[in-house]
């Protein structure tokens, strides 16, 4: 139903619709139950606004409602699934989750690189001696810091001023300088 039809029904209830349009609207309402329902609601609203409603509902209202309810067909009862079916469904879901977990673990274990058996049985044919690890930092000469190092130091100063803990541990390493 369009707004235009609602406006026409409202105007007809208020006796503001021209007679020619009233005849067309009545003919249209004859074939459309939703338009008749709208007419009924608008008429009730109009009567309530003009205080044309009775003080109490008409006698026999309860009896008419009871008769209308008696004529209504009864609803079919809701059929519930057996209790055992719920248990079986829960078990099936749990089994599915377990299968997925086992497959995921097997996939992870298979994707880790392993040494072939032939490599484990062969003895190495080379001999090397372990070299001592240099524990001293090799620092560039003063004034040769990379642009990234400068950026990280500046970023840390800006982030610290705003209370953000960003790349602080790395910046400490970048900012390390030999004391002269």
HUGIPE-V293786 format. One record per pair of residues at least 4 apart in sequence whose ideal C-beta (glycine too) atoms are under 8 Angstrom apart, sorted by the first residue. I is the first residue (numbers start at 1). J is the second residue. If there is no record, write none. Layout:
i = (I	I)
j = (J	J)
This chain:
i = (1	1	1	1	1	1	2	3	4	5	5	5	5	5	6	6	7	8	8	8	8	9	9	9	9	9	9	10	10	11	11	12	12	12	12	12	13	13	13	13	14	17	17	17	18	19	20	21	22	23	24	25	25	26	27	28	28	29	29	29	32	33	34	35	36	37	38	39	40	41	42	43	44	45	46	46	47	47	48	48	54	57	60	61	62	63	64	65	66	67	68	81	81	82	83	84	85	86	87	88	89	90	91	92	93	94	95	96	97	98	99	100	101	102	103	104	105	106	107	108	115	115	116	117	118	134	137	139	139	139	140	140	142	145	145	145	146	147	148	149	149	149	150	151	152	152	152	152	152	153	153	153	153	154	155	155	155	155	156	156	156	156	156	157	158	159	159	159	159	159	160	160	160	167	168	169	170	171	172)
j = (5	6	32	34	35	38	6	7	8	9	25	28	35	38	10	38	11	12	17	21	25	13	25	35	38	39	42	14	42	16	17	16	17	22	25	39	39	42	43	46	46	21	22	25	22	23	24	25	26	27	28	29	35	30	31	32	35	35	36	39	36	37	38	39	40	41	42	43	44	45	46	47	48	49	50	52	52	53	52	53	58	61	64	65	66	67	68	69	70	71	72	85	86	86	87	88	89	90	91	92	93	94	95	96	97	98	99	100	101	102	103	104	105	106	107	108	109	110	111	112	119	120	120	121	122	138	176	176	177	178	144	145	177	149	150	174	150	151	152	153	174	175	154	155	156	167	170	171	174	157	171	174	175	158	159	166	167	171	160	166	167	168	171	161	162	164	165	166	167	168	164	165	168	171	172	173	174	175	176)
